[in-house]
Amino acid sequence: MRTLGGLLLALGIASCYGHDRPIGETPTPLSVKSSAAQPQAPDRVERTDAADAAELAKNGATCSADSDCTGRLRCVSYNVSGRELRKCLFPCGDGCPSGWNCQIVSDGPTNTCARAR
């Protein structure tokens, strides 16, 4: 009887040996989607009116505040090669003048209007 108990103990230990991996298929990793709102493109207002002469003259001029710009132009701050620049530009959120399109670029002013080509 003693040998039978020893044999069962040996079989039990041997059956557990080498089972360091899961049995069956490898489970699929859990991925959780965030419930936070995803960023959306800014609302763009369609404009049909053209830029006036005063706005065109100030477009691209350096500024320090919106008061330095004319009409629909806003003082836009952006970085190029580590330097901060400020210029009077048409923002897309206010709608681009006719003949202008919204531009979204990685290096330079973004969400601003540029002349259509």
C-alpha positions as CSV (number, residue, x, y, z in Angstrom):
1,M,0.0,0.0,0.0
2,R,2.9,2.2,0.7
3,T,4.2,1.8,-2.8
4,L,0.8,2.6,-4.2
5,G,0.7,5.9,-2.2
6,G,4.2,6.8,-3.3
7,L,3.4,6.0,-6.9
8,L,0.3,8.2,-6.8
9,L,2.3,11.0,-5.2
10,A,5.0,10.7,-7.9
11,L,2.3,10.7,-10.7
12,G,0.7,13.8,-9.2
13,I,4.0,15.7,-9.1
14,A,4.9,14.6,-12.6
15,S,1.6,15.6,-14.0
16,C,2.0,19.2,-12.7
17,Y,5.6,19.4,-14.1
18,G,5.9,21.5,-17.3
19,H,2.5,23.3,-17.1
20,D,3.8,26.8,-17.0
21,R,1.8,27.9,-20.0
22,P,-2.0,28.3,-20.2
23,I,-4.1,25.3,-21.3
24,G,-6.1,25.9,-24.5
25,E,-5.9,28.9,-26.8
26,T,-3.9,31.9,-25.8
27,P,-6.4,34.6,-24.5
28,T,-6.9,37.8,-26.5
29,P,-5.5,40.8,-24.7
30,L,-8.1,43.1,-23.2
31,S,-8.4,46.5,-24.9
32,V,-10.6,49.1,-23.4
33,K,-11.9,52.0,-25.4
34,S,-12.0,55.3,-23.7
35,S,-15.4,56.8,-23.0
36,A,-13.9,60.3,-23.3
37,A,-15.0,62.5,-26.2
38,Q,-12.7,62.2,-29.2
39,P,-11.2,65.5,-30.5
40,Q,-13.1,66.8,-33.4
41,A,-12.2,69.2,-36.2
42,P,-13.1,72.8,-35.4
43,D,-16.3,74.0,-36.8
44,R,-15.7,75.9,-40.0
45,V,-18.1,78.6,-41.1
46,E,-18.5,79.0,-44.8
47,R,-18.0,82.6,-45.8
48,T,-18.8,84.1,-49.1
49,D,-17.5,87.7,-48.5
50,A,-14.1,88.6,-49.8
51,A,-11.4,90.1,-47.6
52,D,-11.3,93.9,-47.8
53,A,-8.2,95.9,-48.6
54,A,-7.4,96.7,-45.0
55,E,-7.5,93.1,-44.0
56,L,-5.3,92.1,-47.0
57,A,-2.8,94.8,-46.1
58,K,-2.5,93.5,-42.5
59,N,-2.6,89.8,-43.3
60,G,0.7,88.2,-42.3
61,A,1.9,91.3,-40.3
62,T,3.6,90.7,-37.0
63,C,1.5,91.5,-33.9
64,S,1.4,91.2,-30.1
65,A,-2.4,91.2,-29.6
66,D,-5.7,91.0,-31.6
67,S,-5.9,94.8,-31.4
68,D,-2.9,95.0,-33.7
69,C,-4.9,93.3,-36.4
70,T,-7.8,94.6,-38.6
71,G,-11.3,93.2,-39.2
72,R,-11.5,89.4,-39.0
73,L,-7.8,89.0,-38.6
74,R,-6.6,87.6,-35.3
75,C,-3.1,87.6,-33.7
76,V,-2.1,84.0,-34.0
77,S,0.9,82.5,-32.1
78,Y,2.8,79.5,-33.5
79,N,6.3,77.9,-33.3
80,V,8.7,77.4,-36.1
81,S,12.0,75.7,-35.4
82,G,11.6,76.4,-31.7
83,R,10.9,80.1,-32.1
84,E,7.5,81.6,-31.3
85,L,6.1,83.9,-34.0
86,R,2.9,86.0,-33.9
87,K,1.1,87.1,-37.1
88,C,-2.2,88.6,-38.1
89,L,-4.1,85.8,-39.9
90,F,-7.7,84.7,-40.7
91,P,-8.7,81.9,-38.3
92,C,-10.8,79.0,-39.7
93,G,-13.2,79.2,-36.9
94,D,-14.5,82.6,-38.0
95,G,-14.8,81.4,-41.6
96,C,-12.4,81.9,-44.4
97,P,-13.0,84.8,-46.9
98,S,-14.0,83.7,-50.4
99,G,-11.0,82.5,-52.4
100,W,-9.3,81.3,-49.2
101,N,-9.2,77.8,-47.7
102,C,-8.6,76.5,-44.2
103,Q,-5.1,75.0,-43.7
104,I,-4.0,72.5,-41.0
105,V,-0.2,72.1,-41.0
106,S,2.1,70.5,-38.4
107,D,4.9,73.2,-38.7
108,G,3.5,76.7,-38.7
109,P,0.2,78.3,-38.2
110,T,-2.6,75.8,-38.0
111,N,-6.4,76.2,-38.5
112,T,-5.8,79.5,-40.4
113,C,-6.9,80.5,-43.8
114,A,-4.6,80.5,-46.8
115,R,-5.2,81.8,-50.3
116,A,-6.7,79.0,-52.6
117,R,-4.3,78.0,-55.3
